[in-house]
Amino acid sequence: MIALLANPEQIGHRSAGHVERPERIAAILEAIKASDLGLTPAPAPPAPEAMIQRVHDPSYVALLDRAASSGGGWLDPDTYITPLSMLAARSAAGAVVDGVNQVLDGRVSHAVAVVRPPGHHAEHAQAMGFCLLNNVAIGLIAARARGIRRIAVLDFDVHHGNGTQHTFENDPEVFYASTHQFPFYPGTGSAGERGAHGNVLNVPLASGSGDPVFLGAWEKKIGPALAAFRPELLLVSAGFDAHGDDPIARLEVTTGGYRELAQLIKAWAIEHCGGRTVWALEGGYNLRALGESVVACLEVLIDGATQGDQRVDTAGDRGYNSGSPD
């Protein structure tokens, strides 16, 4: 079973001509509707304020609220806020919280939050990279409130999730792993950033890496580290802007590559944490590629085809070179 969650409030978070726009969600939901998955999105309540303030400085949240109530504007050259943006941001984080609760209640095995604005660049007291509140980080706090201790965050957005890493890099019970184009925005995410307890694993990838290097990094580097960590829950920052058709970056991942990665993540979840995953949308700006890639991942999560003791394929089959950028 899958919970598909959305935040209708996101429609009020928009700026003319900006690539991070409501049409992203519409494209995903239309692709899901056109598929035979039989999934209907459910709205989510806003995240509890106490959980938001476990991740973000209360004075920063108050600043965002003031900026919204005063008519909005630009928080940095990339990141805008409108009078309705904080409704969208709170409900985006709330969808991840709701997904965590549904998974931990045993109502579903997987929850997928198709929400915006995205979150993984949002720092403790700084908006950046289109992000206002860190949705996955707030979802992790919700899991902690339910007694889950060892939590892994898997981030496959084309940009490094600086906000998520910085929130948890000193926490030995959180494992953060990311593949991302490098050097690239936001400038963080080198292989040397390992966290205070070796709990961070960044695998920087060169422009043009494509599926073999991208998937090889997850299978050969991140997979073993995840197994050693022994997570109780997987949270996934699901950005699809590494797609070869995306206008923002040049990692050249295919829709099929995302499907294979979803198979790996599902297999790891079955092997390590009872099959439990919660996904949150991050980037992805080519509308067609975004819709197709999300549907490909949902097909994997819903069909039960991948078992924990099966391999999707091998890094050798893909020609993965351990000397690739790391």
C-alpha positions as YAML, in Angstrom:
chain: A
units: angstrom
residues:
- id: 1
  name: MET
  ca: [0.00, 0.00, 0.00]
- id: 2
  name: ILE
  ca: [1.10, 3.53, -0.81]
- id: 3
  name: ALA
  ca: [-0.08, 6.85, 0.61]
- id: 4
  name: LEU
  ca: [0.05, 9.59, -2.02]
- id: 5
  name: LEU
  ca: [0.00, 13.01, -0.37]
- id: 6
  name: ALA
  ca: [-0.22, 16.48, -1.86]
- id: 7
  name: ASN
  ca: [-0.63, 20.06, -0.64]
- id: 8
  name: PRO
  ca: [-3.24, 21.99, -2.64]
- id: 9
  name: GLU
  ca: [-2.01, 25.16, -0.90]
- id: 10
  name: GLN
  ca: [1.06, 25.04, -3.15]
- id: 11
  name: ILE
  ca: [-0.93, 26.76, -5.90]
- id: 12
  name: GLY
  ca: [-0.51, 30.05, -4.02]
- id: 13
  name: HIS
  ca: [3.28, 29.80, -4.05]
- id: 14
  name: ARG
  ca: [4.30, 31.08, -7.46]
- id: 15
  name: SER
  ca: [6.32, 33.80, -9.17]
- id: 16
  name: ALA
  ca: [5.87, 34.56, -12.85]
- id: 17
  name: GLY
  ca: [8.57, 32.96, -14.97]
- id: 18
  name: HIS
  ca: [10.18, 31.02, -12.10]
- id: 19
  name: VAL
  ca: [11.10, 27.41, -12.85]
- id: 20
  name: GLU
  ca: [9.84, 26.23, -9.43]
- id: 21
  name: ARG
  ca: [6.13, 26.59, -10.16]
- id: 22
  name: PRO
  ca: [2.74, 24.95, -9.50]
- id: 23
  name: GLU
  ca: [2.72, 23.33, -12.93]
- id: 24
  name: ARG
  ca: [5.30, 20.87, -11.59]
- id: 25
  name: ILE
  ca: [2.72, 19.31, -9.28]
- id: 26
  name: ALA
  ca: [0.03, 19.40, -11.94]
- id: 27
  name: ALA
  ca: [2.31, 17.50, -14.35]
- id: 28
  name: ILE
  ca: [3.00, 14.80, -11.77]
- id: 29
  name: LEU
  ca: [-0.63, 14.36, -10.75]
- id: 30
  name: GLU
  ca: [-1.76, 14.27, -14.39]
- id: 31
  name: ALA
  ca: [0.85, 11.59, -15.16]
- id: 32
  name: ILE
  ca: [-0.33, 9.55, -12.16]
- id: 33
  name: LYS
  ca: [-3.96, 9.93, -13.24]
- id: 34
  name: ALA
  ca: [-3.08, 8.78, -16.77]
- id: 35
  name: SER
  ca: [-1.29, 5.71, -15.41]
- id: 36
  name: ASP
  ca: [-2.99, 2.57, -14.15]
- id: 37
  name: LEU
  ca: [-1.66, 2.98, -10.62]
- id: 38
  name: GLY
  ca: [-5.05, 3.79, -9.12]
- id: 39
  name: LEU
  ca: [-3.60, 6.37, -6.74]
- id: 40
  name: THR
  ca: [-5.49, 9.48, -5.66]
- id: 41
  name: PRO
  ca: [-3.66, 12.23, -3.76]
- id: 42
  name: ALA
  ca: [-4.88, 13.14, -0.30]
- id: 43
  name: PRO
  ca: [-4.30, 16.58, 1.23]
- id: 44
  name: ALA
  ca: [-2.25, 16.87, 4.38]
- id: 45
  name: PRO
  ca: [-2.56, 19.18, 7.40]
- id: 46
  name: PRO
  ca: [0.20, 21.66, 8.20]
- id: 47
  name: ALA
  ca: [3.15, 20.37, 10.15]
- id: 48
  name: PRO
  ca: [2.94, 20.98, 13.90]
- id: 49
  name: GLU
  ca: [4.68, 24.22, 14.78]
- id: 50
  name: ALA
  ca: [6.71, 22.52, 17.51]
- id: 51
  name: MET
  ca: [8.23, 20.15, 14.93]
- id: 52
  name: ILE
  ca: [9.04, 23.01, 12.56]
- id: 53
  name: GLN
  ca: [10.83, 24.78, 15.39]
- id: 54
  name: ARG
  ca: [12.86, 21.69, 16.20]
- id: 55
  name: VAL
  ca: [14.49, 22.17, 12.79]
- id: 56
  name: HIS
  ca: [14.30, 25.93, 12.23]
- id: 57
  name: ASP
  ca: [15.06, 28.91, 14.45]
- id: 58
  name: PRO
  ca: [11.71, 30.34, 15.64]
- id: 59
  name: SER
  ca: [12.90, 33.84, 14.76]
- id: 60
  name: TYR
  ca: [13.58, 32.67, 11.20]
- id: 61
  name: VAL
  ca: [10.08, 31.21, 10.89]
- id: 62
  name: ALA
  ca: [8.68, 34.47, 12.24]
- id: 63
  name: LEU
  ca: [10.72, 36.38, 9.65]
- id: 64
  name: LEU
  ca: [9.22, 34.24, 6.87]
- id: 65
  name: ASP
  ca: [5.72, 34.85, 8.23]
- id: 66
  name: ARG
  ca: [6.34, 38.60, 8.31]
- id: 67
  name: ALA
  ca: [7.69, 38.57, 4.77]
- id: 68
  name: ALA
  ca: [4.61, 36.70, 3.58]
- id: 69
  name: SER
  ca: [2.14, 38.89, 5.44]
- id: 70
  name: SER
  ca: [3.81, 42.05, 4.10]
- id: 71
  name: GLY
  ca: [3.25, 40.99, 0.50]
- id: 72
  name: GLY
  ca: [6.20, 38.69, -0.19]
- id: 73
  name: GLY
  ca: [9.29, 39.31, -2.28]
- id: 74
  name: TRP
  ca: [12.70, 37.75, -2.80]
- id: 75
  name: LEU
  ca: [14.64, 36.16, 0.04]
- id: 76
  name: ASP
  ca: [17.69, 35.65, -2.15]
- id: 77
  name: PRO
  ca: [18.25, 35.80, -5.92]
- id: 78
  name: ASP
  ca: [16.69, 32.33, -6.35]
- id: 79
  name: THR
  ca: [14.09, 32.07, -3.61]
- id: 80
  name: TYR
  ca: [10.80, 33.95, -3.51]
- id: 81
  name: ILE
  ca: [7.97, 34.19, -1.01]
- id: 82
  name: THR
  ca: [4.36, 35.22, -1.59]
- id: 83
  name: PRO
  ca: [1.50, 36.02, 0.79]
- id: 84
  name: LEU
  ca: [0.42, 32.35, 0.55]
- id: 85
  name: SER
  ca: [3.85, 30.72, 0.59]
- id: 86
  name: MET
  ca: [3.91, 29.83, 4.27]
- id: 87
  name: LEU
  ca: [0.60, 28.00, 3.96]
- id: 88
  name: ALA
  ca: [2.23, 25.99, 1.18]
- id: 89
  name: ALA
  ca: [5.47, 25.44, 3.10]
- id: 90
  name: ARG
  ca: [3.73, 24.30, 6.28]
- id: 91
  name: SER
  ca: [1.48, 21.88, 4.39]
- id: 92
  name: ALA
  ca: [4.41, 20.55, 2.34]
- id: 93
  name: ALA
  ca: [6.20, 19.68, 5.56]
- id: 94
  name: GLY
  ca: [2.90, 18.42, 6.97]
- id: 95
  name: ALA
  ca: [2.53, 15.96, 4.12]
- id: 96
  name: VAL
  ca: [5.87, 14.40, 5.02]
- id: 97
  name: VAL
  ca: [4.86, 14.28, 8.70]
- id: 98
  name: ASP
  ca: [1.56, 12.65, 7.75]
- id: 99
  name: GLY
  ca: [3.40, 10.17, 5.54]
- id: 100
  name: VAL
  ca: [5.74, 9.24, 8.39]
- id: 101
  name: ASN
  ca: [2.79, 8.68, 10.71]
- id: 102
  name: GLN
  ca: [0.91, 6.52, 8.19]
- id: 103
  name: VAL
  ca: [3.99, 4.37, 7.57]
- id: 104
  name: LEU
  ca: [4.76, 3.98, 11.26]
- id: 105
  name: ASP
  ca: [1.12, 3.17, 12.00]
- id: 106
  name: GLY
  ca: [1.41, 0.30, 9.54]
- id: 107
  name: ARG
  ca: [-1.37, 1.67, 7.33]
- id: 108
  name: VAL
  ca: [0.97, 1.78, 4.33]
- id: 109
  name: SER
  ca: [4.48, 0.61, 3.49]
- id: 110
  name: HIS
  ca: [5.40, 3.71, 1.50]
- id: 111
  name: ALA
  ca: [4.32, 7.34, 1.55]
- id: 112
  name: VAL
  ca: [5.07, 9.76, -1.29]
- id: 113
  name: ALA
  ca: [4.60, 13.50, -0.73]
- id: 114
  name: VAL
  ca: [4.17, 15.29, -4.07]
- id: 115
  name: VAL
  ca: [4.58, 18.75, -2.62]
- id: 116
  name: ARG
  ca: [6.20, 22.12, -3.05]
- id: 117
  name: PRO
  ca: [8.03, 24.28, -2.18]
- id: 118
  name: PRO
  ca: [10.93, 21.82, -1.91]
- id: 119
  name: GLY
  ca: [12.98, 21.70, 1.25]
- id: 120
  name: HIS
  ca: [16.44, 20.18, 1.31]
- id: 121
  name: HIS
  ca: [18.37, 23.46, 0.89]
- id: 122
  name: ALA
  ca: [16.58, 25.18, 3.79]
- id: 123
  name: GLU
  ca: [19.02, 25.74, 6.64]
- id: 124
  name: HIS
  ca: [18.30, 26.25, 10.33]
- id: 125
  name: ALA
  ca: [17.82, 29.99, 9.80]
- id: 126
  name: GLN
  ca: [18.15, 30.60, 6.07]
- id: 127
  name: ALA
  ca: [15.99, 30.10, 3.00]
- id: 128
  name: MET
  ca: [17.82, 29.22, -0.18]
- id: 129
  name: GLY
  ca: [17.63, 27.20, -3.38]
- id: 130
  name: PHE
  ca: [13.82, 27.62, -3.74]
- id: 131
  name: CYS
  ca: [13.36, 26.16, -0.22]
- id: 132
  name: LEU
  ca: [11.66, 27.75, 2.81]
- id: 133
  name: LEU
  ca: [11.20, 24.89, 5.32]
- id: 134
  name: ASN
  ca: [13.11, 21.62, 5.29]
- id: 135
  name: ASN
  ca: [10.33, 19.09, 4.68]
- id: 136
  name: VAL
  ca: [12.37, 15.91, 5.14]
- id: 137
  name: ALA
  ca: [14.10, 17.21, 8.25]
- id: 138
  name: ILE
  ca: [10.73, 18.01, 9.82]
- id: 139
  name: GLY
  ca: [9.52, 14.54, 8.84]
- id: 140
  name: LEU
  ca: [12.53, 13.05, 10.58]
- id: 141
  name: ILE
  ca: [11.59, 14.91, 13.76]
- id: 142
  name: ALA
  ca: [8.11, 13.37, 13.45]
- id: 143
  name: ALA
  ca: [9.66, 9.90, 13.25]
- id: 144
  name: ARG
  ca: [11.74, 10.65, 16.34]
- id: 145
  name: ALA
  ca: [8.56, 11.64, 18.15]
- id: 146
  name: ARG
  ca: [7.26, 8.15, 17.39]
- id: 147
  name: GLY
  ca: [10.31, 6.50, 18.94]
- id: 148
  name: ILE
  ca: [12.27, 5.78, 15.75]
- id: 149
  name: ARG
  ca: [15.94, 6.39, 16.38]
- id: 150
  name: ARG
  ca: [18.10, 5.23, 13.45]
- id: 151
  name: ILE
  ca: [16.92, 7.06, 10.34]
- id: 152
  name: ALA
  ca: [18.57, 7.30, 6.92]
- id: 153
  name: VAL
  ca: [17.98, 10.16, 4.48]
- id: 154
  name: LEU
  ca: [18.72, 9.28, 0.85]
- id: 155
  name: ASP
  ca: [18.96, 12.35, -1.38]
- id: 156
  name: PHE
  ca: [19.19, 11.90, -5.16]
- id: 157
  name: ASP
  ca: [18.42, 15.48, -6.22]
- id: 158
  name: VAL
  ca: [20.98, 16.87, -8.64]
- id: 159
  name: HIS
  ca: [21.90, 19.48, -6.01]
- id: 160
  name: HIS
  ca: [23.46, 18.67, -2.66]
- id: 161
  name: GLY
  ca: [21.00, 18.89, 0.25]
- id: 162
  name: ASN
  ca: [23.06, 21.25, 2.35]
- id: 163
  name: GLY
  ca: [20.24, 22.06, 4.75]
- id: 164
  name: THR
  ca: [19.48, 18.45, 5.58]
- id: 165
  name: GLN
  ca: [23.14, 17.54, 6.00]
- id: 166
  name: HIS
  ca: [23.86, 20.51, 8.25]
- id: 167
  name: THR
  ca: [20.79, 19.77, 10.39]
- id: 168
  name: PHE
  ca: [21.87, 16.22, 11.20]
- id: 169
  name: GLU
  ca: [25.62, 15.95, 10.55]
- id: 170
  name: ASN
  ca: [26.35, 15.86, 14.29]
- id: 171
  name: ASP
  ca: [23.70, 13.23, 15.05]
- id: 172
  name: PRO
  ca: [25.12, 9.68, 15.11]
- id: 173
  name: GLU
  ca: [21.64, 8.19, 14.68]
- id: 174
  name: VAL
  ca: [21.02, 9.88, 11.32]
- id: 175
  name: PHE
  ca: [22.71, 8.72, 8.13]
- id: 176
  name: TYR
  ca: [22.64, 11.21, 5.26]
- id: 177
  name: ALA
  ca: [23.69, 10.09, 1.77]
- id: 178
  name: SER
  ca: [23.63, 12.14, -1.42]
- id: 179
  name: THR
  ca: [24.60, 11.94, -5.05]
- id: 180
  name: HIS
  ca: [24.75, 15.29, -6.82]
- id: 181
  name: GLN
  ca: [26.47, 17.10, -9.66]
- id: 182
  name: PHE
  ca: [29.70, 18.66, -8.47]
- id: 183
  name: PRO
  ca: [31.01, 21.31, -8.58]
- id: 184
  name: PHE
  ca: [27.56, 22.86, -8.70]
- id: 185
  name: TYR
  ca: [25.07, 24.80, -6.60]
- id: 186
  name: PRO
  ca: [25.12, 25.16, -3.59]
- id: 187
  name: GLY
  ca: [28.86, 24.43, -3.45]
- id: 188
  name: THR
  ca: [28.66, 21.96, -0.57]
- id: 189
  name: GLY
  ca: [28.72, 18.18, -0.70]
- id: 190
  name: SER
  ca: [32.34, 17.26, -1.22]
- id: 191
  name: ALA
  ca: [33.39, 13.70, -0.44]
- id: 192
  name: GLY
  ca: [35.39, 15.07, 2.49]
- id: 193
  name: GLU
  ca: [32.24, 16.12, 4.34]
- id: 194
  name: ARG
  ca: [31.66, 13.02, 6.47]
- id: 195
  name: GLY
  ca: [29.75, 14.26, 9.52]
- id: 196
  name: ALA
  ca: [30.91, 14.24, 13.11]
- id: 197
  name: HIS
  ca: [30.40, 10.47, 13.38]
- id: 198
  name: GLY
  ca: [31.07, 9.35, 9.81]
- id: 199
  name: ASN
  ca: [27.31, 9.54, 9.31]
- id: 200
  name: VAL
  ca: [27.42, 11.57, 6.08]
- id: 201
  name: LEU
  ca: [28.26, 10.07, 2.70]
- id: 202
  name: ASN
  ca: [28.46, 12.41, -0.27]
- id: 203
  name: VAL
  ca: [29.21, 11.01, -3.72]
- id: 204
  name: PRO
  ca: [29.83, 14.00, -6.01]
- id: 205
  name: LEU
  ca: [29.32, 13.22, -9.70]
- id: 206
  name: ALA
  ca: [30.70, 14.93, -12.77]
- id: 207
  name: SER
  ca: [28.51, 16.50, -15.42]
- id: 208
  name: GLY
  ca: [27.45, 13.89, -17.99]
- id: 209
  name: SER
  ca: [27.86, 10.91, -15.64]
- id: 210
  name: GLY
  ca: [24.65, 9.20, -16.78]
- id: 211
  name: ASP
  ca: [22.97, 6.10, -15.42]
- id: 212
  name: PRO
  ca: [26.02, 3.81, -15.04]
- id: 213
  name: VAL
  ca: [27.93, 6.13, -12.70]
- id: 214
  name: PHE
  ca: [24.80, 7.43, -10.93]
- id: 215
  name: LEU
  ca: [23.43, 3.96, -10.18]
- id: 216
  name: GLY
  ca: [26.87, 2.54, -9.47]
- id: 217
  name: ALA
  ca: [27.41, 5.18, -6.79]
- id: 218
  name: TRP
  ca: [24.21, 4.15, -5.05]
- id: 219
  name: GLU
  ca: [24.81, 0.42, -5.30]
- id: 220
  name: LYS
  ca: [28.54, 0.21, -4.65]
- id: 221
  name: LYS
  ca: [29.13, 3.10, -2.26]
- id: 222
  name: ILE
  ca: [25.90, 4.11, -0.56]
- id: 223
  name: GLY
  ca: [24.32, 0.65, -0.33]
- id: 224
  name: PRO
  ca: [27.06, -0.92, 1.82]
- id: 225
  name: ALA
  ca: [27.24, 2.15, 4.08]
- id: 226
  name: LEU
  ca: [23.48, 2.03, 4.56]
- id: 227
  name: ALA
  ca: [23.66, -1.65, 5.47]
- id: 228
  name: ALA
  ca: [26.32, -0.92, 8.07]
- id: 229
  name: PHE
  ca: [24.17, 1.85, 9.55]
- id: 230
  name: ARG
  ca: [21.12, -0.45, 10.03]
- id: 231
  name: PRO
  ca: [18.29, 2.09, 9.62]
- id: 232
  name: GLU
  ca: [14.81, 1.68, 11.03]
- id: 233
  name: LEU
  ca: [13.26, 4.01, 8.43]
- id: 234
  name: LEU
  ca: [14.26, 5.45, 5.05]
- id: 235
  name: LEU
  ca: [13.40, 9.04, 4.15]
- id: 236
  name: VAL
  ca: [13.98, 9.94, 0.51]
- id: 237
  name: SER
  ca: [14.64, 13.42, -0.86]
- id: 238
  name: ALA
  ca: [13.40, 12.68, -4.36]
- id: 239
  name: GLY
  ca: [14.66, 15.30, -6.79]
- id: 240
  name: PHE
  ca: [14.37, 14.50, -10.49]
- id: 241
  name: ASP
  ca: [16.49, 17.34, -11.86]
- id: 242
  name: ALA
  ca: [19.36, 14.97, -12.67]
- id: 243
  name: HIS
  ca: [17.24, 13.81, -15.62]
- id: 244
  name: GLY
  ca: [18.88, 14.23, -19.01]
- id: 245
  name: ASP
  ca: [15.98, 16.41, -20.18]
- id: 246
  name: ASP
  ca: [16.04, 18.74, -17.19]
- id: 247
  name: PRO
  ca: [17.00, 22.34, -17.99]
- id: 248
  name: ILE
  ca: [18.88, 22.99, -14.74]
- id: 249
  name: ALA
  ca: [21.69, 20.43, -14.71]
- id: 250
  name: ARG
  ca: [23.64, 17.91, -16.78]
- id: 251
  name: LEU
  ca: [23.91, 14.58, -14.98]
- id: 252
  name: GLU
  ca: [22.01, 12.83, -17.83]
- id: 253
  name: VAL
  ca: [20.06, 10.30, -15.76]
- id: 254
  name: THR
  ca: [17.19, 8.60, -17.60]
- id: 255
  name: THR
  ca: [13.68, 7.77, -16.47]
- id: 256
  name: GLY
  ca: [14.81, 4.14, -16.49]
- id: 257
  name: GLY
  ca: [17.67, 5.11, -14.20]
- id: 258
  name: TYR
  ca: [15.23, 6.48, -11.66]
- id: 259
  name: ARG
  ca: [13.22, 3.28, -11.92]
- id: 260
  name: GLU
  ca: [16.33, 1.23, -11.13]
- id: 261
  name: LEU
  ca: [17.20, 3.47, -8.20]
- id: 262
  name: ALA
  ca: [13.67, 3.04, -6.81]
- id: 263
  name: GLN
  ca: [14.17, -0.72, -7.05]
- id: 264
  name: LEU
  ca: [17.38, -0.43, -5.05]
- id: 265
  name: ILE
  ca: [15.77, 1.78, -2.40]
- id: 266
  name: LYS
  ca: [12.80, -0.55, -2.07]
- id: 267
  name: ALA
  ca: [15.08, -3.57, -1.73]
- id: 268
  name: TRP
  ca: [17.14, -1.82, 0.95]
- id: 269
  name: ALA
  ca: [13.97, -0.90, 2.82]
- id: 270
  name: ILE
  ca: [12.80, -4.51, 2.76]
- id: 271
  name: GLU
  ca: [16.19, -5.74, 3.91]
- id: 272
  name: HIS
  ca: [16.85, -3.22, 6.66]
- id: 273
  name: CYS
  ca: [13.68, -1.58, 7.95]
- id: 274
  name: GLY
  ca: [10.57, -3.59, 7.28]
- id: 275
  name: GLY
  ca: [10.03, -2.09, 3.84]
- id: 276
  name: ARG
  ca: [9.22, 1.38, 5.19]
- id: 277
  name: THR
  ca: [9.98, 4.47, 3.11]
- id: 278
  name: VAL
  ca: [8.74, 8.06, 3.00]
- id: 279
  name: TRP
  ca: [9.49, 10.12, -0.12]
- id: 280
  name: ALA
  ca: [9.35, 13.90, -0.52]
- id: 281
  name: LEU
  ca: [9.57, 15.70, -3.85]
- id: 282
  name: GLU
  ca: [12.52, 18.03, -4.24]
- id: 283
  name: GLY
  ca: [13.59, 19.26, -7.71]
- id: 284
  name: GLY
  ca: [12.67, 18.39, -11.29]
- id: 285
  name: TYR
  ca: [11.79, 21.07, -13.83]
- id: 286
  name: ASN
  ca: [11.10, 19.41, -17.18]
- id: 287
  name: LEU
  ca: [7.39, 18.72, -16.74]
- id: 288
  name: ARG
  ca: [7.20, 15.64, -18.95]
- id: 289
  name: ALA
  ca: [10.34, 14.03, -17.54]
- id: 290
  name: LEU
  ca: [9.22, 14.86, -14.01]
- id: 291
  name: GLY
  ca: [5.83, 13.20, -14.39]
- id: 292
  name: GLU
  ca: [7.27, 10.13, -16.10]
- id: 293
  name: SER
  ca: [10.02, 9.70, -13.51]
- id: 294
  name: VAL
  ca: [7.69, 9.96, -10.52]
- id: 295
  name: VAL
  ca: [5.33, 7.43, -12.11]
- id: 296
  name: ALA
  ca: [8.27, 5.09, -12.74]
- id: 297
  name: CYS
  ca: [9.20, 5.20, -9.05]
- id: 298
  name: LEU
  ca: [5.60, 4.72, -7.94]
- id: 299
  name: GLU
  ca: [5.27, 1.69, -10.20]
- id: 300
  name: VAL
  ca: [8.22, 0.10, -8.40]
- id: 301
  name: LEU
  ca: [6.85, 0.89, -4.95]
- id: 302
  name: ILE
  ca: [3.37, -0.42, -5.73]
- id: 303
  name: ASP
  ca: [4.11, -3.63, -7.62]
- id: 304
  name: GLY
  ca: [6.00, -5.61, -4.97]
- id: 305
  name: ALA
  ca: [8.36, -7.00, -7.61]
- id: 306
  name: THR
  ca: [11.61, -6.32, -5.77]
- id: 307
  name: GLN
  ca: [12.50, -8.47, -2.79]
- id: 308
  name: GLY
  ca: [15.16, -7.67, -0.27]
- id: 309
  name: ASP
  ca: [17.42, -10.54, -1.32]
- id: 310
  name: GLN
  ca: [17.27, -9.75, -5.04]
- id: 311
  name: ARG
  ca: [19.68, -7.57, -6.95]
- id: 312
  name: VAL
  ca: [18.39, -5.25, -9.62]
- id: 313
  name: ASP
  ca: [21.61, -5.71, -11.54]
- id: 314
  name: THR
  ca: [25.27, -5.25, -10.74]
- id: 315
  name: ALA
  ca: [27.59, -2.30, -10.88]
- id: 316
  name: GLY
  ca: [29.82, -4.38, -13.11]
- id: 317
  name: ASP
  ca: [26.99, -4.76, -15.57]
- id: 318
  name: ARG
  ca: [26.82, -0.98, -15.75]
- id: 319
  name: GLY
  ca: [30.56, -0.53, -16.07]
- id: 320
  name: TYR
  ca: [30.81, 1.45, -12.84]
- id: 321
  name: ASN
  ca: [34.29, 2.80, -12.24]
- id: 322
  name: SER
  ca: [35.24, 3.22, -8.61]
- id: 323
  name: GLY
  ca: [37.62, 5.94, -9.73]
- id: 324
  name: SER
  ca: [34.73, 8.19, -10.70]
- id: 325
  name: PRO
  ca: [34.45, 11.54, -8.90]
- id: 326
  name: ASP
  ca: [33.76, 11.04, -5.21]
...
